[in-house]
């Protein structure tokens, strides 16, 4: 084995060990939340680059709703500043911010239990980026998997300073509100490790290291157990690909999208994610929407072919989302209420951010009057 192969094998083994450890920590957090949710604060959120779709719903929104219903103090960031990390403009950002908020409320998230706020409206949060940047190196940022992946996706375009510092901005998002739990997929674990590194270095460099002087908790990952939902073309579900079903789509729009979904030529329907990923994905969507087992659904369709499968998927999704879409339409007709919710969340977030920034200034000995 070459030195390079040995290094790769060691990196893979280290990653596997880190993931196993993250799962163990995540399970302990879930058990602790079930016992006493009052000691936890969750930070999660979305970039307003387009409307939320059913992949978001089954992949993360239901998990947020569950945490809220368990009594966890939940903070939801609408990351509008992060839109421009890899884009030349913001697009119809105001409409998208309120579209996200409308979706959150429609699925059952409660502004009395959950704090909704927009990145750009919390200057004290964004100021934390300055001291945090003093704690990381250029090399550490460039090695971050998300930064590397986003840079590769630009096909040679120069890396923007905002994209390079994206992991540090995420750390500021988490730490300003004193969140100690962040729901993530395994691909986002490096961001949590970066945030913990910043916490450790901040306390070592700018405080006496005692527990009494500690400002930030070390945030831990709450790993998602949600199934991976593909797009209607069998590829990753993405707003930019146009292969999604948006939460706010009508029943007719949903039916049209599903009619165009990719299947295969075998009329006998089976649930085989490895060999028949497109068919399996429609079965999975149907199962998630109906609460049934995908194997059972496949057996029920039998030789009905792709047409019967698409019909079943359409009915299940439209039935599941009908009450959500009805509530969404009601909220969309009341923009003043939406503005009040966002303003209230921003005020609460700013109050927390000012308090945190004050602690940071004191640690830095930058209080002058």
ZAKOL-754401 format. One line per 4 residues: their letters; for each residue x, y, z of C-alpha. Coordinates in nm, 4 decimals. Layout:
A> X Y Z; ...
This chain:
XXXX> 0.0000 0.0000 0.0000; 0.1361 0.3407 -0.0992; 0.1757 0.6274 0.1448; -0.1165 0.8034 -0.0247
XXXX> -0.3367 0.4932 0.0011; -0.2428 0.4578 0.3677; -0.3346 0.8201 0.4339; -0.6688 0.7765 0.2556
XXXX> -0.7454 0.4585 0.4508; -0.6600 0.6332 0.7774; -0.8825 0.9295 0.6859; -1.1724 0.6957 0.6011
XXXX> -1.1288 0.5064 0.9277; -1.1153 0.8329 1.1214; -1.4317 0.9560 0.9464; -1.6121 0.6305 1.0252
XXXX> -1.5069 0.6512 1.3893; -1.6154 1.0159 1.4087; -1.9536 0.9332 1.2562; -2.0045 0.6457 1.5001
XXXX> -1.9206 0.8772 1.7893; -2.1602 1.1415 1.6532; -2.4380 0.8801 1.6431; -2.3707 0.7841 2.0046
XXXX> -2.3814 1.1467 2.1169; -2.6963 1.2071 1.9141; -2.8753 0.9132 2.0764; -2.7819 1.0427 2.4224
XXXX> -2.9195 1.3862 2.3313; -3.2490 1.2352 2.2136; -3.2834 1.0444 2.5389; -3.2025 1.3569 2.7409
XXXX> -3.4557 1.5648 2.5453; -3.7243 1.3043 2.6097; -3.6454 1.3240 2.9810; -3.6035 1.7029 3.0166
XXXX> -3.6159 1.9310 2.7082; -3.5663 2.2488 2.9141; -3.1869 2.2262 2.9072; -3.1659 2.2348 2.5275
XXXX> -3.1800 2.5082 2.2668; -3.1853 2.4143 1.8986; -3.0686 2.6286 1.6057; -3.1669 2.5299 1.2549
XXXX> -3.2692 2.7077 0.9358; -3.2767 2.7415 0.5574; -3.1399 2.9624 0.2828; -3.4191 3.1530 0.1027
XXXX> -3.3033 3.0552 -0.2458; -3.6448 2.9232 -0.3484; -3.9619 2.7698 -0.2131; -3.9432 2.4767 0.0292
XXXX> -4.0343 2.1362 -0.1111; -4.1399 1.7964 0.0167; -3.7761 1.6886 0.0456; -3.7286 1.9633 0.3047
XXXX> -4.0532 1.8619 0.4711; -3.9741 1.4927 0.5163; -3.6005 1.5510 0.5590; -3.5901 1.8275 0.8202
XXXX> -3.9116 2.0216 0.8823; -4.0921 1.7336 1.0508; -3.7923 1.6876 1.2800; -3.8077 2.0554 1.3797
XXXX> -4.1785 2.0256 1.4459; -4.1169 1.7208 1.6634; -3.8527 1.9051 1.8681; -4.0885 2.1968 1.9181
XXXX> -4.3675 1.9633 2.0266; -4.1337 1.7991 2.2776; -4.0809 2.1404 2.4353; -3.7320 2.2206 2.3053
XXXX> -3.6527 2.5923 2.2723; -3.6254 2.6141 1.8925; -3.4661 2.8954 1.6888; -3.5098 2.9005 1.3107
XXXX> -3.2730 3.1114 1.1026; -3.3783 3.2363 0.7606; -3.0255 3.2712 0.6259; -3.0703 3.5522 0.3768
XXXX> -2.7054 3.6645 0.3874; -2.6013 3.3117 0.2917; -2.7852 3.3483 -0.0394; -2.4949 3.5558 -0.1719
XXXX> -2.2188 3.3159 -0.0687; -2.2249 3.1630 -0.4172; -2.4556 3.3912 -0.6203; -2.4283 3.7253 -0.7963
XXXX> -2.7644 3.8527 -0.6749; -3.0345 3.7901 -0.4199; -3.3322 3.7387 -0.6522; -3.6840 3.7938 -0.5138
XXXX> -3.5489 3.7509 -0.1635; -3.8253 3.9284 0.0284; -4.0894 3.7037 -0.1267; -3.8793 3.3958 -0.0557
XXXX> -3.8170 3.4898 0.3074; -4.1901 3.5205 0.3673; -4.2566 3.2049 0.1665; -4.0315 3.0131 0.4068
XXXX> -4.2034 3.1654 0.7068; -4.5443 3.0769 0.5622; -4.4358 2.7165 0.5119; -4.3044 2.6938 0.8692
XXXX> -4.6368 2.8110 1.0094; -4.8395 2.5934 0.7736; -4.6740 2.2714 0.8915; -4.7547 2.3619 1.2522
XXXX> -4.4552 2.5515 1.3864; -4.5732 2.7899 1.6567; -4.4237 3.1417 1.6941; -4.5010 3.1212 2.0660
XXXX> -4.2593 2.8274 2.0931; -4.0200 2.8899 1.8048; -3.8161 3.2034 1.7281; -3.8010 3.2944 1.3588
XXXX> -3.5468 3.5532 1.2440; -3.3538 3.6670 0.9361; -2.9757 3.6810 0.9232; -2.9461 4.0307 0.7849
XXXX> -3.1577 4.1814 1.0607; -2.9217 4.0793 1.3450; -2.6078 4.2997 1.3116; -2.4711 4.1856 1.6477
XXXX> -2.4762 3.8248 1.5271; -2.2815 3.9162 1.2178; -2.0285 4.1162 1.4191; -1.9281 3.7967 1.5978
XXXX> -1.7708 3.6901 1.2711; -1.4782 3.9281 1.3370; -1.3405 3.7779 1.6604; -1.4255 3.4274 1.5415
XXXX> -1.2198 3.4771 1.2242; -0.9158 3.5374 1.4440; -0.9464 3.1790 1.5647; -0.9283 2.9880 1.2353
XXXX> -0.6683 2.9558 0.9635; -0.6987 2.9927 0.5903; -0.6037 2.6263 0.5499; -0.8704 2.5053 0.7902
XXXX> -1.1373 2.6939 0.6003; -1.0227 2.5671 0.2621; -1.0246 2.2064 0.3881; -1.3873 2.2301 0.5031
XXXX> -1.5832 1.9757 0.2918; -1.8715 2.2142 0.2212; -1.6397 2.4938 0.1091; -1.4511 2.2478 -0.1118
XXXX> -1.7705 2.1079 -0.2634; -1.9211 2.4511 -0.3300; -1.5968 2.5727 -0.4845; -1.5802 2.2694 -0.7135
XXXX> -1.9413 2.3301 -0.8174; -1.8468 2.6794 -0.9417; -1.6254 2.5185 -1.2096; -1.3190 2.7277 -1.1495
XXXX> -1.4838 3.0506 -1.0437; -1.2813 3.2412 -0.7845; -1.3722 3.1576 -0.4256; -1.5498 3.4511 -0.2620
XXXX> -1.4459 3.5636 0.0844; -1.8012 3.5020 0.2041; -1.7986 3.1435 0.0808; -1.4548 3.0830 0.2308
XXXX> -1.5744 3.2039 0.5715; -1.9109 3.0267 0.5461; -1.8263 2.7748 0.8244; -1.7361 3.0595 1.0607
XXXX> -2.0592 3.2407 0.9831; -2.2457 2.9198 1.0635; -2.0606 2.8998 1.3941; -2.1742 3.2556 1.4731
XXXX> -2.5323 3.1558 1.3895; -2.5168 2.8734 1.6410; -2.3210 3.0428 1.9161; -2.4868 3.3853 1.9302
XXXX> -2.8106 3.2351 2.0627; -2.6333 2.9858 2.2898; -2.7696 2.6878 2.0966; -2.6277 2.3587 2.2216
XXXX> -2.7934 2.1274 1.9674; -2.8035 2.1519 1.5870; -3.0043 1.9047 1.3753; -2.7825 1.8050 1.0805
XXXX> -2.7074 1.5317 0.8320; -2.3727 1.3555 0.8451; -2.2327 1.5772 0.5676; -2.2660 1.8802 0.7969
XXXX> -2.0740 1.7327 1.0888; -1.7544 1.9228 0.9902; -1.9409 2.2515 1.0482; -2.0224 2.1473 1.4026
XXXX> -1.6608 2.0453 1.4587; -1.5513 2.3879 1.3310; -1.7911 2.5572 1.5732; -1.6603 2.3512 1.8646
XXXX> -1.3040 2.4381 1.7626; -1.3934 2.8078 1.7707; -1.5510 2.7678 2.1143; -1.2446 2.5927 2.2537
XXXX> -0.9988 2.8421 2.1054; -1.2034 3.1421 2.2153; -1.2120 3.0294 2.5767; -0.8449 2.9320 2.5746
XXXX> -0.7282 3.2573 2.4161; -0.9639 3.5183 2.5579; -1.0688 3.3870 2.9007; -0.8949 3.2323 3.1994
XXXX> -1.0258 2.8927 3.0929; -1.2479 2.8409 3.3953; -1.6041 2.7149 3.3727; -1.7212 3.0411 3.5299
XXXX> -1.5693 3.2364 3.2405; -1.7222 3.0096 2.9744; -1.9483 3.1994 2.7332; -2.0374 2.9314 2.4800
XXXX> -2.1427 2.5690 2.5046; -1.9854 2.3199 2.2638; -2.2718 2.2545 2.0175; -2.3539 1.8923 1.9402
XXXX> -2.5174 1.7340 1.6368; -2.8619 1.5819 1.6461; -2.8285 1.3489 1.3489; -3.1271 1.3151 1.1220
XXXX> -3.2710 0.9684 1.0669; -3.4903 1.0821 0.7790; -3.4893 0.8833 0.4573; -3.3106 1.0426 0.1614
XXXX> -3.5744 1.1587 -0.0839; -3.4680 1.1929 -0.4471; -3.6111 1.4309 -0.7017; -3.8699 1.3271 -0.9581
XXXX> -3.5914 1.2648 -1.2116; -3.4158 1.0216 -0.9797; -3.1401 1.2711 -0.8926; -3.0871 1.4823 -0.5832
XXXX> -3.3994 1.6846 -0.5064; -3.3044 2.0452 -0.5701; -3.4854 2.3718 -0.6294; -3.2419 2.4511 -0.9110
XXXX> -3.3130 2.1249 -1.0956; -3.6882 2.1764 -1.1109; -3.7401 1.8172 -0.9915; -3.9250 1.9032 -0.6733
XXXX> -4.2799 1.9225 -0.5455; -4.3101 2.2446 -0.3497; -4.5079 2.2443 -0.0280; -4.7241 2.5263 -0.1608
XXXX> -4.8089 2.3663 -0.4968; -5.1707 2.2922 -0.5792; -5.3050 1.9395 -0.6182; -5.3108 1.9810 -0.9973
XXXX> -4.9527 2.1093 -1.0070; -4.8449 1.8152 -0.7950; -5.0199 1.5691 -1.0282; -4.8511 1.7266 -1.3314
XXXX> -4.5081 1.7006 -1.1714; -4.5570 1.3370 -1.0715; -4.6843 1.2398 -1.4187; -4.3434 1.3473 -1.5532
XXXX> -4.1510 1.1508 -1.2893; -3.8917 0.9022 -1.4123; -3.9670 0.5301 -1.3672; -3.8571 0.2292 -1.5772
XXXX> -3.9982 -0.0182 -1.8313; -4.0706 -0.3041 -1.5874; -4.4451 -0.3096 -1.5182; -4.4055 -0.5219 -1.2057
XXXX> -4.3488 -0.2766 -0.9218; -4.0920 -0.3706 -0.6561; -3.9199 -0.1729 -0.3845; -3.5530 -0.2000 -0.4801
XXXX> -3.3618 0.1217 -0.3989; -3.0344 -0.0142 -0.5408; -3.1493 -0.1460 -0.8781; -3.4671 0.0598 -0.9284
XXXX> -3.3978 0.3928 -0.7514; -3.6585 0.5966 -0.9394; -3.9419 0.3512 -0.8719; -3.8243 0.3052 -0.5130
XXXX> -3.8234 0.6809 -0.4628; -4.1888 0.7161 -0.5654; -4.2755 0.4289 -0.3326; -4.0830 0.5976 -0.0524
XXXX> -4.2636 0.9282 -0.1095; -4.5949 0.7446 -0.1025; -4.4961 0.5628 0.2162; -4.3830 0.8821 0.3909
XXXX> -4.7030 1.0617 0.2957; -4.9347 0.7760 0.3903; -4.7519 0.6218 0.6876; -4.7360 0.2835 0.5174
XXXX> -4.4518 0.0465 0.4268; -4.3014 0.0832 0.0762; -4.2731 -0.2945 0.0330; -4.6411 -0.3298 0.1127
XXXX> -4.7290 -0.0574 -0.1353; -4.5232 -0.2226 -0.4094; -4.7001 -0.5552 -0.3519; -5.0362 -0.3788 -0.3683
XXXX> -4.9568 -0.2261 -0.7081; -4.8070 -0.5484 -0.8447; -4.8199 -0.5455 -1.2247; -4.9989 -0.2113 -1.2396
XXXX> -4.6890 -0.0423 -1.3745; -4.5637 0.3123 -1.3470; -4.9061 0.4601 -1.4140; -5.0626 0.2964 -1.1097
XXXX> -4.7601 0.3893 -0.8991; -4.7793 0.7551 -1.0005; -5.1525 0.7616 -0.9320; -5.0962 0.6210 -0.5818
XXXX> -4.8135 0.8680 -0.5143; -5.0232 1.1632 -0.6315; -5.3184 1.0678 -0.4130; -5.1025 1.0101 -0.1047
XXXX> -4.9116 1.3376 -0.1338; -5.2172 1.5467 -0.2125; -5.4100 1.3953 0.0779; -5.1212 1.4495 0.3200
XXXX> -5.0544 1.8084 0.2161; -5.4162 1.9231 0.1678; -5.4578 2.0619 0.5231; -5.1066 2.2111 0.5171
XXXX> -5.1781 2.3862 0.1892; -5.5104 2.5152 0.3211; -5.3376 2.6678 0.6245; -5.0648 2.8044 0.4021
XXXX> -5.3195 2.9836 0.1837; -5.4734 3.1426 0.4941; -5.1390 3.2695 0.6225; -5.0443 3.4006 0.2784
XXXX> -5.3572 3.6173 0.2825; -5.2398 3.7896 0.6005; -4.8990 3.9485 0.5264; -4.9282 4.1823 0.8246
XXXX> -4.9407 3.8835 1.0602; -4.6337 3.7331 0.8928; -4.4455 4.0607 0.9308; -4.5398 4.0783 1.2991
XXXX> -4.4085 3.7260 1.3609; -4.0791 3.7959 1.1856; -4.0375 4.1309 1.3601; -4.1059 3.9732 1.6984
XXXX> -3.8503 3.7018 1.6291; -3.5916 3.9525 1.5118; -3.6376 4.1607 1.8266; -3.5867 3.8552 2.0473
XXXX> -3.2840 3.7428 1.8452; -3.1285 4.0907 1.8592; -3.1736 4.1049 2.2340; -2.9941 3.7711 2.2686
XXXX> -2.7236 3.8734 2.0206; -2.6575 4.2007 2.2060; -2.6185 4.0129 2.5333; -2.3801 3.7603 2.3764
XXXX> -2.1762 4.0298 2.2034; -2.1513 4.2144 2.5338; -2.0010 3.9038 2.6930; -1.7569 3.8720 2.4052
XXXX> -1.6513 4.2374 2.4340; -1.5870 4.1901 2.8051; -1.3793 3.8801 2.7376; -1.1791 4.0768 2.4800
XXXX> -1.1397 4.3667 2.7275; -1.3069 4.5939 2.4718; -1.5474 4.7752 2.7049; -1.4469 5.1408 2.7212
X> -1.7339 5.3193 2.8916
